Amino acid sequence: MGLAMEHGPGTISSRLVVAMEKFPAKIEASVFLTAFAPDTHHNPSYVLDQFLERAPKGFWLDTQFSSYETAAADEPLTSFLFGPECMAKNLYQLSPSFFFPLFS
């Protein structure tokens, strides 16, 4: 038996969930660490939307934003991909520097 941990942006389709379902006898407990946890009163994206509105100027650095349209949405949606500099300076700034080459 073991303890499994995952850190992610509040995703539902988690690798840890798959592992828990696939190997229930091997995982006694699991811990989900997340920076964005939705509540039950707002849309799932509410917390992330609030963060996007309040992020300090210059936070995004080399993050790439793009817009796309879907038949289900009334207006274009925005996706983003954190760049290596943004991850190193703003998301993983407390991590050992030997992890930084993994970001690029």
JOWO-V692845 format. One record per helix or strand of 3 or more residues. SS is the DSSP state (@ for helix, = for strand). FROM is the first residue (numbers start at 1). TO is the last residue. If there is no record, write none. Layout:
((SS	FROM	TO) (SS	FROM	TO))
//
This chain:
((=	2	8) (@	15	22) (=	27	34) (@	46	54) (=	64	68) (=	77	81) (@	84	91) (@	97	103))
//
